[in-house]
Amino acid sequence: MESTTTYAWPRWAEAADGEALERWLAGHGWEVDPMVFMAGGLGQAVQVRPIGSAPDGSAPDGSAPDGPDPDGEAGLLILPGETVEFAGTRIRIARRIPAATGVRA
């Protein structure tokens, strides 16, 4: 089960993973950008954007972006195996915490 603030996009994502991502994004005012599809060695990457924004990040009426992304970026590309988090009004790649190596200083 996914957290309400984070979503882990799996490697080798299947249709059910995409549906779950779309539901999670919609709950935060974002959507999958249907204009972008990228596939790679570890599965597909997903471009996401604020709901209703144009591919360049502008509002549906063509005005400058002032919605969910305060920096006016068109969206975010989520690569296979990445975890994203909802942070206020933005979606961003979650910070990774390195696993303990067992080596102590």
Phi and psi in degrees as a GROMACS rama.xvg file:
@    title "Ramachandran Plot"
@    xaxis  label "Phi"
@    yaxis  label "Psi"
@TYPE xy
-83.8179  149.837  GLU-2
-70.9085  160.363  SER-3
-75.2023  -17.8905  THR-4
-106.964  -14.195  THR-5
-130.893  155.318  THR-6
-142.507  127.595  TYR-7
-96.0834  113.499  ALA-8
-84.4662  112.931  TRP-9
-76.0789  158.308  PRO-10
-70.3028  147.325  ARG-11
56.2198  44.3249  TRP-12
-57.5227  144.357  ALA-13
-111.432  177.997  GLU-14
-55.8234  -41.3622  ALA-15
-63.5619  -34.3259  ALA-16
-65.618  -42.0067  ASP-17
-63.3871  -40.3071  GLY-18
-64.6781  -41.6008  GLU-19
-65.0377  -41.382  ALA-20
-62.064  -44.1334  LEU-21
-60.2033  -41.0093  GLU-22
-64.7421  -43.423  ARG-23
-63.7651  -46.0948  TRP-24
-60.9605  -45.9956  LEU-25
-58.3923  -34.3796  ALA-26
-66.1652  -15.7029  GLY-27
-114.752  8.61154  HIS-28
83.3771  21.1897  GLY-29
-122.517  166.555  TRP-30
-148.65  162.605  GLU-31
-75.4103  134.143  VAL-32
-79.8739  112.215  ASP-33
-72.3893  -8.52086  PRO-34
-85.4903  -9.03345  MET-35
-122.228  126.295  VAL-36
-137.1  128.604  PHE-37
-136.645  130.125  MET-38
-120.833  143.855  ALA-39
-142.046  -170.19  GLY-40
-64.0025  -21.5185  GLY-41
-110.725  11.073  LEU-42
118.089  -168.79  GLY-43
-89.1508  147.013  GLN-44
-96.1986  154.533  ALA-45
-127.35  128.007  VAL-46
-92.476  129.126  GLN-47
-120.989  157.081  VAL-48
-153.029  163.039  ARG-49
-60.8964  142.474  PRO-50
-57.1761  131.492  ILE-51
84.3357  -2.32191  GLY-52
-81.6304  152.276  SER-53
-77.9854  165.499  ALA-54
-55.5935  -26.05  PRO-55
-87.8937  4.17718  ASP-56
92.1921  -3.83902  GLY-57
-78.4702  163.319  SER-58
-69.5355  162.374  ALA-59
-55.2002  -28.5729  PRO-60
-85.8228  4.45159  ASP-61
89.153  -2.44568  GLY-62
-72.3593  166.673  SER-63
-61.2127  148.915  ALA-64
-63.7584  132.148  PRO-65
-144.861  16.2044  ASP-66
-88.9118  -136.029  GLY-67
-57.9853  -27.0828  PRO-68
-107.628  104.97  ASP-69
-64.0928  -18.1202  PRO-70
-86.1856  -3.79169  ASP-71
73.4245  20.4803  GLY-72
-76.5913  149.476  GLU-73
-70.009  -21.2366  ALA-74
162.263  -157.483  GLY-75
-142.642  135.288  LEU-76
-95.1394  121.133  LEU-77
-102.953  118.74  ILE-78
-88.3023  157.27  LEU-79
-56.2876  134.345  PRO-80
87.4808  -3.10001  GLY-81
-89.0236  151.439  GLU-82
-110.29  133.836  THR-83
-112.091  157.345  VAL-84
-133.801  149.002  GLU-85
-91.7916  121.396  PHE-86
-126.091  89.8526  ALA-87
75.7147  -97.9903  GLY-88
-116.457  3.78005  THR-89
-117.825  157.602  ARG-90
-109.028  131.736  ILE-91
-143.123  163.102  ARG-92
-70.0466  129.576  ILE-93
-70.4939  143.658  ALA-94
-67.2464  135.081  ARG-95
-88.7375  139.742  ARG-96
-107.322  116.225  ILE-97
-61.0272  144.366  PRO-98
-69.1216  149.274  ALA-99
-63.6552  136.194  ALA-100
-92.2309  -11.6855  THR-101
83.3696  -3.9844  GLY-102
-93.4924  129.229  VAL-103
-114.453  143.375  ARG-104
